[in-house]
Amino acid sequence: MTIKHIVMWNVRGDDAAARARNVALLKAEFESLRGRVPGLLHLELGVDESRIDYACDAVLVSEFVSREALAAYAEHPEHLRVRRAVGDLRIARHQVDYESTPGAGTDASRKAGDHDHVPAV
């Protein structure tokens, strides 16, 4: 069992260019944590492409070996550095942490290369 830590943000910016710069900074700062935090198994920061009005601008998807590793991450000096660097960029933040079983959510019965058949219209 691992712990998933998902965080979504909306960022400040007077126009699309300013928001894009802030999202790029957010992405670079969080990606700088890879390999620096004990117990952090996976980290990716995705940027919204939908541009729908209710979407968040960015999402952090991370996975930790345990609840204790996630708790230690919250106080880790590198994470605190990133929080200081990006703290003023956000206007909204949403978070979900949950237990996950490795491989959960995948269809293990499917073979590599199998795809759902979509009939031609």
Backbone torsions as a table, in degrees:
resi	resn	phi	psi	omega
1	MET	NA	139.4	175.5
2	THR	-125.4	174.5	177.8
3	ILE	-116.6	124.2	174.5
4	LYS	-91.5	138.3	178.0
5	HIS	-126.5	109.6	-176.4
6	ILE	-115.2	128.6	178.8
7	VAL	-132.6	134.6	176.9
8	MET	-121.6	142.7	-178.7
9	TRP	-131.3	153.9	158.8
10	ASN	-112.8	140.2	-174.4
11	VAL	-111.7	159.0	176.9
12	ARG	-72.1	160.6	173.6
13	GLY	156.5	133.0	-179.2
14	ASP	-75.3	-18.7	179.3
15	ASP	-150.2	175.5	-176.6
16	ALA	-61.0	-36.6	-179.2
17	ALA	-66.2	-41.6	179.2
18	ALA	-66.6	-41.7	177.4
19	ARG	-64.1	-39.8	179.0
20	ALA	-63.6	-40.9	176.8
21	ARG	-62.5	-42.1	-179.7
22	ASN	-67.6	-39.1	176.5
23	VAL	-64.5	-41.1	179.1
24	ALA	-62.5	-39.8	177.4
25	LEU	-66.2	-45.0	177.5
26	LEU	-56.4	-47.1	-179.4
27	LYS	-61.8	-48.3	-178.6
28	ALA	-63.0	-42.0	-178.7
29	GLU	-64.4	-47.9	-179.0
30	PHE	-68.3	-39.3	178.7
31	GLU	-64.7	-22.0	177.4
32	SER	-68.6	-11.7	179.6
33	LEU	-79.6	-16.4	-178.2
34	ARG	-57.1	129.8	177.8
35	GLY	78.4	3.7	-176.6
36	ARG	-112.9	-9.6	-174.7
37	VAL	-121.0	116.7	178.4
38	PRO	-58.8	137.3	177.2
39	GLY	85.9	-5.5	177.4
40	LEU	-85.4	111.2	-176.6
41	LEU	-87.1	-36.0	-173.0
42	HIS	-150.1	140.8	175.7
43	LEU	-149.1	127.0	171.5
44	GLU	-143.1	147.9	177.1
45	LEU	-122.8	115.6	-179.5
46	GLY	-100.4	146.7	-179.7
47	VAL	-110.6	130.6	-178.0
48	ASP	-60.1	134.8	175.6
49	GLU	-110.8	-10.7	-174.0
50	SER	-74.3	-35.0	-178.1
51	ARG	59.7	22.0	176.1
52	ILE	-78.2	154.5	-169.0
53	ASP	-65.1	-24.0	-178.4
54	TYR	-99.5	3.2	-179.9
55	ALA	-78.3	150.9	169.9
56	CYS	-81.8	159.8	-179.1
57	ASP	-77.0	-33.8	-175.3
58	ALA	-151.0	155.4	177.8
59	VAL	-136.8	135.4	172.2
60	LEU	-101.0	125.5	174.8
61	VAL	-117.2	114.6	-179.0
62	SER	-134.7	157.6	-177.4
63	GLU	-137.4	135.4	-177.0
64	PHE	-122.0	153.9	-178.0
65	VAL	-67.9	-23.7	-176.3
66	SER	-163.4	169.0	173.4
67	ARG	-61.3	-37.0	-179.7
68	GLU	-64.4	-39.0	178.0
69	ALA	-65.6	-39.4	176.7
70	LEU	-64.5	-42.8	178.4
71	ALA	-62.2	-40.2	179.2
72	ALA	-67.1	-36.5	177.2
73	TYR	-58.6	-41.0	-177.7
74	ALA	-58.2	-29.7	-178.1
75	GLU	-108.9	2.3	-177.9
76	HIS	-65.8	137.6	-178.1
77	PRO	-55.8	-37.3	178.9
78	GLU	-67.6	-39.7	176.9
79	HIS	-66.3	-41.3	178.5
80	LEU	-63.2	-36.8	176.5
81	ARG	-61.0	-45.7	-180.0
82	VAL	-64.6	-43.2	178.5
83	ARG	-57.9	-41.6	178.2
84	ARG	-65.3	-39.6	-176.8
85	ALA	-67.8	-33.3	-173.9
86	VAL	-111.6	-2.4	-173.5
87	GLY	-55.5	-38.2	-178.3
88	ASP	-84.2	-4.5	-177.9
89	LEU	-80.0	-24.2	-170.6
90	ARG	-92.8	148.5	172.3
91	ILE	-114.5	-15.7	175.7
92	ALA	-152.8	148.0	179.3
93	ARG	-144.4	134.2	178.1
94	HIS	-130.4	143.4	-175.2
95	GLN	-140.1	144.0	171.8
96	VAL	-139.2	129.5	173.3
97	ASP	-120.1	135.6	-179.2
98	TYR	-155.6	156.3	175.7
99	GLU	-73.8	143.0	179.8
100	SER	-139.8	142.3	175.1
101	THR	-96.2	127.4	179.0
102	PRO	-52.2	132.9	-179.0
103	GLY	87.2	-9.5	178.8
104	ALA	-62.9	142.9	179.1
105	GLY	88.6	-2.1	176.3
106	THR	-104.8	153.9	178.1
107	ASP	-96.8	90.9	-175.3
108	ALA	-64.8	-18.6	-177.9
109	SER	-78.3	-14.3	-179.6
110	ARG	-84.5	146.1	177.5
111	LYS	-90.2	153.8	175.9
112	ALA	-57.1	133.9	179.2
113	GLY	92.8	-15.5	176.6
114	ASP	-70.9	138.4	177.8
115	HIS	-134.8	151.7	173.8
116	ASP	-64.5	138.8	178.4
117	HIS	-80.9	125.8	176.6
118	VAL	-114.5	115.2	-177.5
119	PRO	-65.9	145.3	176.0
120	ALA	-69.1	145.7	179.8
121	VAL	-105.3	NA	NA
